[in-house]
Amino acid sequence: MNTTYLSALFSDLLNMIQSPLFSLGTQPITILWLAKCLLLLLVVLLAAKWSKLILKKRLLVGFVTNEGDREVISSLAAFATATIGIALVLQVVGLKLESLAIIVGGMGVGIGFGLQDLTKNLVSGITLLGERKLRVGDLIEFKGIEGYIEEISIRSTVVRTFHGSELVIPNAELSNSQVENWSYQSRRGRIDIPVLVDHRSDPVLVTEVLLRAAYMEKAVLFDPAPKVVFKGFGEVGLNFELWIWVDPIDRGAAIKSAMNFLIEYYFRQHAIKIAYRQSDSWLPGNDMARDMATVQTARSQSLEATPLYPTPPLREMLLGLRYFKDFDEIELRGLIELGYRKHLGNGEILVNQGKYHQAFCVVLEGSIDAIYENDKISRRLFTFQTGEFFGELPLLLKIPYPTTMRAVGDTTLFLIASEGFHYLLDRYPKLKDDVTEELTKRQENIQLCQATLRTLGLLTDEHVANPVTWLRNRLKKLMGDKSGDKGNVA
């Protein structure tokens, strides 16, 4: 009785799943047919996904080193696998492709409109992966949002923002919109800090203080060097802009905040007033305005008496040197922009023997000992006093320092980077002559540099009889003969 009932139930169920629901061309469509078709399609999709992973993670790793290229090849292979698999499934389940042509043709317009965005995203994804203008790990800015690219897939790109959220961007938007890539060649970037000061401020002093603040921040790069730009004369003050370069740029917000603190502090120390716009709230009868003005005045008066450091302003120290004593205000400001002041305590080392230091050094205060060391001895060869300079030979010859440079007492240096040093030599021929003349007086230093060049294999002539002649010829070749009517230093 039970067996007969179950047999009848199974027969009815079998008839139900095998009964045609409708026909597609000559093929009757049943529930069993649909299940079989879905199962085969699932197998095809899994095979396409596995083929992509195997190609990307294993087979292509040894042949294609770039991750973007592996993504493109594996994605195209997955598409090909899926397309061929779907065609085979349709043949297996009994559907003739030619019988679907009419149906697909009729639905083509609707499908085209419905899937055009998906198609654009797919094509854009392949383009992004192939061109590699955007790569995983790049820091980008898209429509005011900054973040790192975590994943570039065929349809969309995932960006992790600084707030910790993931932003999913359709690839078509990335391809058709302006995207700022901070990591295209390097993570180095420039930060612009606008500053508005009172009309009565000294532009040279403002330049010096802004550069001083820039060099005090450890995250700021020395190459390219910080730069101060005088933007113009505003309605309420003088417009300046400080340009600094940092690496990596993703720390830009924190570095800019630190720079603002430094600038505000040094401005107060030098009594440089930041300009502000007066509003209706700053009327004589406003009690809050009077209180704020009183506090600001008292604060400024108390801080104006506190010097930033016991040394005089950089402008005065540079004008005290014979090399720069005839500089006018414009030339002096340009000179200050080329370098920065560095303080050394007694016994502090600027650079060790055998190390590179890409700067021309002028002693503003104090003195620097040049110490020569080897396995047997350690002795002072010479001392650079206030007003003297050093570092030009290692800078011009691109060799490490032949001696250790150590401060004697509290010492202040003015350091000019390589690019700025060559600019000075090119612009002021008299300075080039002074440098060459001073160098020829340092016989022992020249001989040490010759020995260093021989050690590095850069000096092929082993029989240099006259070091002065060798130096003059070498400097003439390095600096070129560009003397002309470009200006005079002394």
Secondary structure, 3 states (H helix, E strand, C coil): CHHHHHHHHHHHHHHHHHCCCEEECCEEECHHHHHHHHHHHHHHHHHHHHHHHHHHHHHCCCCCCCHHHHHHHHHHHHHHHHHHHHHHHHHHCCCCHHHHHHHHHHHHHHHHHHHHHHHHHHHHHHHHHHHCCCCCCCEEEECCEEEEEEEECCCEEEEEECCCCEEEEEHHHHHHCCCEECCCCCCCEEEEEEEEECCCCCHHHHHHHHHHHHHHCCCECCCCCCEEEEEEECCCCEEEEEEEEECCHHHHHHHHHHHHHHHHHHHHHCCCCECCCCCHHHCCCCHHHHHHHHHHHHHHHHHHCCCCCCCCCHHHHHHCCCCCCCCCHHHHHHHHHHEEEEEECCCCEEECCCCCCCEEEEEEEEEEEEEEECCCCEEEEEEECCCCEECHHHHHHCCCCCCEEEEEEEEEEEEEEHHHHHHHHHHCHHHHHHHHHHHHCCHHHHHHHHHHHHHCCCCCCCCCCCHHHHHHHHHHHHHCCCCCCCCCCC
